[in-house]
Amino acid sequence: MINKAENRRSTGGKLVSSGNRNGFVVFDRVQKSYDGETLVVKDLNLSIAKGEFLTMLGPSGSGKTTCLMMLAGFETATNGEILLDGRPINRIPPHKRGIGMVFQNYALFPHMSVGENLAFPLEVRGMGKSQREAQVKRALDMVQMGDFANRRPAQLSGGQQQRIALARALVFEPEVVLMDEPLGALDKQLREHMQFEITRLAHSLGITTVYVTHDQIEALTMSDNVAVFNDGVIQQLAPPEELYERPANSFVAQFIGENNKLEGTVETIDGERCTVRLDDGTVVDAQPVNVTSAGERTRVSIRPERVESNPQRLPEDAHLVDAEVLEFIYMGDTFRFRLRVAGQDDFVMKYRNAQDQLRLTVGDKIRIGWLPEDCRALDI
Amino acid sequence: MAQADARALANGAEPAPTDRAGRLQTADGVPLKTALRRAERRRKIAAFLLVAPLLFFILTFFVFPIAQMMWRSVDNPQVVRALPQTLEALQDWDGSDVPGEPVFAALHADMMADLERPRVAQAIGPLGIRLNYELSAARSAISRTARQVPNFEAPYRDAFMDSHRLWGDPALWRIIKREGRPLTSAYYVAALDREFDDQGNIVRRDENRRIYVQLFIRTILMSVAITFLTFMLGFPISYYLSILPMRYANLLMICVLLPFWTSLLVRTSAWIVLLQQQGVINTMLVQIGLISDDGRLSMIYNMTGTIIAMTHILLPFMVLPLYSVMRNIPPSYVRAAKSLGATPWTAFRRIYFPQTLPGIGAGGVLVFIISIGYYITPALVGGQSGRMISNEIARHMQQSLNWGLAAALGTMLLIGVLVLYWVYNRLVGADSLKLG
């Protein structure tokens, strides 16, 4: 536990620091419990800058949606404070927070037309009719749905409903918009398109966005920063690239993308380099992340696409590992090999599909290796 | 597999076979429509067999009796059957004075002919009953005359007038002539508190004899009140049930459904214990000093009693559709409204409430239609002022035995309900009804 907290601080970059109350949206030592026995959110400290696109990523039950609901005002924090633009908002009811929200099922009002849906937030704010109409039209044009004002939500496709929900959350020009797995119900192609749309809109409007998802691709492609949640704690808060390249611990390494994991003991450690003796005696190179001294148990993690089977592309002193090809899967853009490495049958190696690429067949005995910085010695 | 796919692809490129008229054919040359009909026939037969028992039951015990009832409200065979010759003789009568000797002779012939018939087929008895609906004392006139008629001798006019004074009353003859047709509007005229005057015009009855129109209005008002009360009581509890976790909701739902499961008589006696003037509620109110001992409220055997009891009985019919509609309204709608800046009240009024309308409509129509024809509770706790139209229908069925009038009242009730349903359908749309 303590270890994780330290990691968070050390790897989180400049935006993470407990007790930093300078962000636009700040969670300050927030805890949440529903039953008084277990904490759903444990000591959450998070600071989101103005205009930032932050994604809360995590498996279901990790506390990410609860955090979003606390920010929206539909759940109350059991302890700690949430600040919006420097003001504590714990006691402000949701309708006075001025935070736009896009819901998982869109929550478009079925008895109102699209135009009425969009006019609703302006109407309850007492805006005049002509101004309202102008603003609704602008919001509809913004999501390229200008001709749909008179339709009912039920007459729209999922993607169109999604756009309307987005427009409705933005039409009253909130400074913060929350999105609760908004693309979950769309098919893959539409989802990818909407990911792009949403980020484009959020950035062009300079709006602060908190986005909740369990889809790591969404998190990586859309966000400025990703907060990986597990077990009520932020495991890592970092920009997508750092998250993928330099996972702070085993959970993040496993949760984001695909990773091969091998267990062993640290043999030598020397600043940014270490060697790890795996349980079957093989020695591999790695970069120490959660290990500090020789003799510690560790789990090393290597991305499939960073595994190299051509020793000529590796440095002279790299340690090589014996491997046997167990399976070959043709995936179109990539080749995927399942290897037996250090006694494990689930080691995966991935190649780009290219003319000059080495073609292996099942049963081949090869030697593989990797750059020490691609292999991270994490906690067990 | 791959081969089959390839063949299918190849086929898709060729035009489908057609006959000379351009209709599609199957691969065997049978017209496609015929082939489809043949393939569907078995399914249709099976579907019909599944429906048949209930269809038969409904036709026999629902559609047929209702049609029978509606027929009975205009059916008028008694005079035609009993007095065919008299009616013929009456054709030229102008209706101003007592008819002449030929009519009485025909009447004598009709009555004599009736005596020849076997007892079960005699038409004079029903004639007396029928004429009595229009003119009291007509029955006794006819039955007394019928006993003496074998001894009558010409001139018959005096003999008849001697036997009963009513034969000298032109009103009786006007009724015989008017009702001497196989169909009649007399029952509906009576059901609308109207009658025929001497000239045969339809006029309103004397004020003290008007019953039904007022009773219809009272029935409708009471039904509206009951519907409104069940809505006021049912809406909050339905909402609460819909936001509760399933297991608590089910438990509470049982409490709401309890009226379904207790015997009506048990409940009625409980209400009597509670509501009567020396009952629990009155005694408590007196004891805490809210009312004086001689100011005890009468809450049973009047309209209040009917409304209280029926609201209780019909509450589940309001709660069930409301609950099922509310359960299916995701909480995210109200949340969305609040996040868009609506106060809790606005969110309820503009977003939540409109979405419960199908449930309110269903519950309202259900409760209203059930209560408008309710019989047993008003009969038990309604007293005089809490009576409803169905009690009057029952009285004519069981006591006064004026089935024609009962049928006319029942048909009017049925048509009223259908009209209401039609109006509801026009305003709200019956397809939006959600009955659970």
Interface residues (C-beta under 8 A of the other chain):
Chain A: A72 G73 F74 P93 P94 H95 K96 R97 G98 I99 G100 M101 F103 Q104 N105 A107 F109 P110 H111 F120 P121 V124 R125 R168 A169 F172 L178
Chain B: P330 S332 Y333 R335 A336 A337 K338 S339 L340 G341 A342 T343 P344 T346 A347 R350 I351 P354 Q355
